[in-house]
């Protein structure tokens, strides 16, 4: 397949590090040097499904495609206000599409997993045009009393439209179960028969373990995929990485031995927006004209699970 349109929408409420220090024992002097984050966009009166629909419409406009031409919608999402129906089905109605749709939860690696699915469905001859929407509100998963976690995240939606082509050169998916390192637990509706104890636990994270996993997994996925394709990191024009922490991005860059200018980033303005992070960055780079036709892009993301993946494509 090839990507022919991108779009993104972020909530209007901007929360700076100084604003966080008004109610948390934290500071810009702690957050910025350790994460590269200056501010994040946080959902206030918006609904995530509206951001997702708007991002999808922008990507369709950019692609010059009508919703009725879509053959499949893949939505990557961890949480939203609806348990059912799926967010992809809500997006389908919102944009006026009629095709089948599916939600995936691959945490922050969702865009890479969705690209792999789209490419596989296309190779199987089942689809021609696919819409991917990654819509996330991780700020609703953290305790805003926990300075270890809530300072890291922001919300948003990013989308891409794909059609037939041979621009996706390859994808690689990885998973290594480590459920105690990064998780959130919610309680379900009670029944008369439930006898076990259940408690909601906001997002918990072993930050240094996540950091080490992220660097190893992402640089490993990119290297292995490039080797499979007979390429080296030198052949890549831009590395579009999951925007979790500038120190993670820099450590991956060191592992790959590549110059800083190949790693565009926006973590300073968005924080970690889970799977929306990669398509938001892709859209920003696209709209700023940073991507030239023929550029080789390596995308990679990692997150809870642990799950990770990489994709190499020609722009
Ligand atoms: N403000 C002030 N102090 C803080 C804050 C804060 N916001 N958060 C933690 N601290 C304190 C801790 O309480 C701890 O204090 P103690 O030493 O007295 O116990 C101390 O700071 C920890 O400091 P460091 O060891 O320097 O922290 P570290 O360098 O490990 O940085 C961080 C922490 C930023 C979380 C880092 O581990 C990290 O980025 N990890 C990856 C996290 C991540 O990216 N997660 C998401 C990826 S997966 C996904 O996208 C879902």
Boltz pocket constraint, residues with backbone or C-beta under 6 A from the ligand:
constraints:
  - pocket:
      binder: B
      contacts: [[A, 25], [A, 26], [A, 27], [A, 30], [A, 31], [A, 34], [A, 35], [A, 107], [A, 108], [A, 147], [A, 148], [A, 149], [A, 151], [A, 152], [A, 182], [A, 205], [A, 206], [A, 207], [A, 208], [A, 210], [A, 211], [A, 244], [A, 245], [A, 248], [A, 272], [A, 274], [A, 302], [A, 303], [A, 304]]
      max_distance: 6.0
